[in-house]
Amino acid sequence: QVQLVESGGGLVQSGGSLRLSCQASRIYFPSEPMQWYRQAPGKERELIASITGNGAATYSDAVKGRFTISRDNAKNVVWLQMNGLKPEDTAIYYCHPQYNDYWGQGTQVTVSS
């Protein structure tokens, strides 16, 4: 069974930065596009960033220019560098392999104004 462990969340002031990590196991990681989703209270889970196995990245308009997704295929890790955080970025953040319907426990990000 695929395992995903997200970490790196926390409480930060508006304008601050956080770097989220996702350790994946039991998956052929190099060929698997990886995604970051987030879910704010009372809202649906939304896709915010994707990265292909060879590193091509795409972003939602909400985070473009502020967040950067990256990966290390040798370590089975995907990161999300988040800069210029805003209160509306407050959510639980999840990584997700595009071709496998597995989810980790997520990591909470809270941005205070």
NUPA-505695 format. One record per residue (C-alpha): residue in one letter; residue number from 1; x, y, z. Coordinates in Angstrom, 3 decimals. Layout:
PT;A;NUM;X;Y;Z
...
END
This chain:
PT;Q;1;0.000;0.000;0.000
PT;V;2;1.258;3.462;-0.938
PT;Q;3;2.293;5.556;2.053
PT;L;4;2.530;9.325;2.078
PT;V;5;3.811;11.337;5.028
PT;E;6;3.504;15.113;4.894
PT;S;7;5.398;17.393;7.245
PT;G;8;6.570;20.964;7.643
PT;G;9;3.332;22.739;8.410
PT;G;10;2.874;25.187;11.239
PT;L;11;1.797;28.638;12.289
PT;V;12;3.335;31.567;10.436
PT;Q;13;2.616;35.252;10.090
PT;S;14;1.335;36.761;6.893
PT;G;15;4.211;37.214;4.455
PT;G;16;6.178;34.358;5.954
PT;S;17;7.439;31.134;4.431
PT;L;18;7.139;27.422;5.017
PT;R;19;8.522;24.381;3.259
PT;L;20;6.366;21.296;3.183
PT;S;21;7.754;17.825;2.570
PT;C;22;6.082;14.627;1.466
PT;Q;23;7.851;11.303;1.818
PT;A;24;6.361;8.635;-0.434
PT;S;25;6.920;4.907;-0.152
PT;R;26;5.716;1.759;-1.910
PT;I;27;5.350;3.629;-5.165
PT;Y;28;7.434;3.780;-8.315
PT;F;29;8.187;7.414;-7.606
PT;P;30;10.295;8.536;-10.619
PT;S;31;7.471;7.999;-13.105
PT;E;32;4.634;9.234;-10.914
PT;P;33;3.445;12.816;-11.292
PT;M;34;2.977;14.234;-7.803
PT;Q;35;0.518;16.859;-6.678
PT;W;36;-0.120;19.107;-3.717
PT;Y;37;-3.696;19.750;-2.672
PT;R;38;-5.092;21.818;0.151
PT;Q;39;-8.393;21.916;1.971
PT;A;40;-9.524;24.929;3.934
PT;P;41;-12.284;24.684;6.560
PT;G;42;-15.677;24.411;4.908
PT;K;43;-14.202;24.230;1.419
PT;E;44;-13.500;21.498;-1.088
PT;R;45;-10.041;20.094;-1.536
PT;E;46;-8.256;21.977;-4.318
PT;L;47;-5.272;21.159;-6.498
PT;I;48;-2.591;23.809;-6.192
PT;A;49;0.585;22.356;-7.731
PT;S;50;1.712;19.427;-9.846
PT;I;51;5.080;18.122;-10.961
PT;T;52;5.881;15.463;-13.519
PT;G;53;8.520;12.819;-13.037
PT;N;54;11.031;14.906;-14.962
PT;G;55;10.278;18.086;-13.032
PT;A;56;7.805;20.045;-15.143
PT;A;57;5.600;22.031;-12.765
PT;T;58;2.197;23.675;-12.971
PT;Y;59;0.369;25.829;-10.430
PT;S;60;-3.083;27.119;-9.700
PT;D;61;-3.615;30.830;-10.103
PT;A;62;-4.020;31.147;-6.335
PT;V;63;-0.412;30.181;-5.640
PT;K;64;1.441;30.919;-8.878
PT;G;65;4.472;33.078;-8.277
PT;R;66;4.524;32.348;-4.529
PT;F;67;4.782;28.557;-4.247
PT;T;68;7.348;26.231;-5.822
PT;I;69;6.983;22.463;-6.134
PT;S;70;10.060;20.277;-6.495
PT;R;71;11.055;16.668;-6.078
PT;D;72;13.969;14.319;-5.508
PT;N;73;13.341;11.021;-7.284
PT;A;74;16.252;9.326;-5.541
PT;K;75;14.744;10.077;-2.129
PT;N;76;11.057;9.706;-3.048
PT;V;77;10.372;13.188;-1.710
PT;V;78;8.321;16.066;-3.062
PT;W;79;8.463;19.552;-1.524
PT;L;80;6.318;22.634;-1.606
PT;Q;81;8.151;25.872;-0.885
PT;M;82;5.598;28.486;0.131
PT;N;83;6.593;32.137;0.199
PT;G;84;4.519;35.245;0.702
PT;L;85;1.935;33.348;2.703
PT;K;86;-1.491;34.897;3.168
PT;P;87;-4.258;34.138;5.676
PT;E;88;-6.273;32.591;2.845
PT;D;89;-3.538;29.954;2.467
PT;T;90;-4.631;28.498;5.812
PT;A;91;-5.564;24.878;5.140
PT;I;92;-4.515;21.286;5.516
PT;Y;93;-2.023;20.441;2.790
PT;Y;94;-1.818;17.011;1.210
PT;C;95;0.464;15.426;-1.338
PT;H;96;-1.067;13.020;-3.796
PT;P;97;0.294;10.732;-6.496
PT;Q;98;-1.640;11.462;-9.666
PT;Y;99;-2.030;7.805;-10.705
PT;N;100;-2.808;6.316;-7.281
PT;D;101;-5.770;7.183;-5.087
PT;Y;102;-3.925;7.412;-1.799
PT;W;103;-3.752;10.264;0.688
PT;G;104;-1.608;10.993;3.692
PT;Q;105;-2.736;12.602;6.917
PT;G;106;-1.882;16.070;5.654
PT;T;107;-0.064;18.879;7.409
PT;Q;108;-1.768;21.941;8.851
PT;V;109;-0.696;25.387;7.682
PT;T;110;-2.060;28.371;9.556
PT;V;111;-1.264;31.916;8.466
PT;S;112;-2.086;34.711;10.869
PT;S;113;-2.789;38.239;9.731
END
